[in-house]
């Protein structure tokens, strides 16, 4: 129980801090210092953090309820996990493609800083097909249980 509470608190703090950073980057976007692709990437990551927080909050309720014994609940849980993986990594993929296609001199200043070190971005962007597959499995699990 204390592990769940600690996890929820850590994810809530991460959501708050990352949300503040996203709000600051919206201002940078309006000033032209950051691209819309980077903003979409940050929003995708924030979506993943929020879904993990929601699943952490609902975890004690879902596990004790008879609803969890149904295939529908398991399918929905699998779908949520797949959507976190898909959205978090697909937005990275789009951002990396944007960095590769755009000349460094045409990038906004904050994206140009990322351009020099986008190698670290390459590590997680290729898992988006796995997220899509997990989402499809979740949909099939829900459909099979109905």
N, C-alpha and C positions, 0 to 999 in steps of 0.2 A: 504494500500500500504506500509506504513512504517513498519507494522507488518511483511509483507513478506520479506522486505529488511533486517530487523533485524534477522529474522529466517534464511535467506540465509547466512548472515554474521556469525552467531553463528555456523551453520552447517559447513560452509567452514573452520572456525577456528578449529572446532573439527576434521574435515577431515585432516587438515594439522598436527595437534598435534598427532592424532592417527596414521597417515601415518609415521611420524617421529619415533614414538615408534615402529611401525612394522618394519621399516628399521633397527633400533637398534637391534630388536630381531632376525632379519635374521643373523646379525653378531654373536649374542649369539648362534644361531642354528649351525652355522659353527664351533664355538668353542666347541660345545657339551654341553652347559649349559642349553639349552632349547630343548624340543621335537618338532617334526614336527606337532604333534597334536595341540599343543598350538599355533603354527604359523598359522595353518589352521583356528583355532578358531578366531584368531585376524584378519585374512584376511576376514573371513565371516562377522565379525562385521564392518570392513571397507567398505565392499561391501554394507551393509545396510545403512551406513552413506552416501556413495556416491549416492545411488539411491534416498535417501531422499533429498539430495542436488539437484539432477537433476530434481526431481519432483517439488521442490520449485522454481527452475528457470523457468521451463516450465509452472507452474501453471497459471500465468497471460495470457500467450499465448494460452493455451489450453481452458481456460474458455471463452475467447472472441471469439474464432474461431467457425465456424459452425461445425467443426469436432467433438467437444465435444458433440453435440446433437446426434451423431450416437452411436449405441451400440458398435461399434468397439473400439472407444476411451475409453468408460467406461470399457469395458472388458480388454483393455490393462492396464488401471489404476489399476483395481482390481488385475490383474495378477502381476503387479509390487509390489503392497503392500503385496500380498501373498508371493512373492519371498523374500522380505525383512524379513518377519517374519520367513519363512522357513529356509533360509540360516543362519540367525542370531542365531536361536535357535538350529538347527540341529548340527551345529559345536560345540555348547556347550554340546549337548548330547554325541557326539563322544568323546569329551575331558573328560567328566565325566566318561564314560565307560572305557577309557584308564586309568584314575587315579584309578578306582576301581579294574581293572584287574592286574595292575602292582604293584609289591611289592615296598614299599617306598624306600628301599635301592637301587633298580634298576633304579629309576627315576633320570633324570638330576637334578642338584641342584635347579634351579629355579622352576621346577615342583614339587619338594619335598616340597618347601615352600607353594605351592598351595594345596598340598595334605592335609596339616594340617587344612586348612580352606576351603575345597571345599563345605561346606554346603551352602554358599551363592550362589554358582553356581547352586544349585538345584532349585532355584526359577523360572527361566525362560526357562529351557531346555525342559519342557514338552509341550510347545505350538507348536512344529514343525508340528504335524499333522494338526493343525488348519491352519497353513501357506500353507501346501500342499492342503488342501481343498479349501482355498481361491484362490490358483493358478488354481485349476481345475475349479472353478466357473468362473474365468476370461476367461479361454480357452473356456468354454461353451458359455459365453456371446459373445465372438468374433465369434465363429462358428455359433451361432444363428442369428447374424446380417449380415452374409455374404449371 
